[in-house]
Amino acid sequence: MDIQINLDVEMAKNKISLKELSQRIGISMTNLSLLKTGRVKAIRFTTLSAICQELACQPGDILEYVGEPKPTDDA
């Protein structure tokens, strides 16, 4: 996958555990753990919004594109 999930980094910055974040935003620990480890194919905007609100961060702090850039035609 070309998207890296940095939820663990943001959680560490805020000194919050998976269990505590799960309770605060109302998402199961299982689903949050799957997201944290990158084992998901999608995330709801409502979930992303709740995480960002609780961790006082932006979506780009959690999701990062790490794929190869497309080659340019500079010939």
Secondary structure, 3 states (H helix, E strand, C coil): CCEEECHHHHHHHCCCCHHHHHHHHCCCHHHHHHHHCCCCCCCCHHHHHHHHHHHCCCHHHHEEECCCCCCCCCC
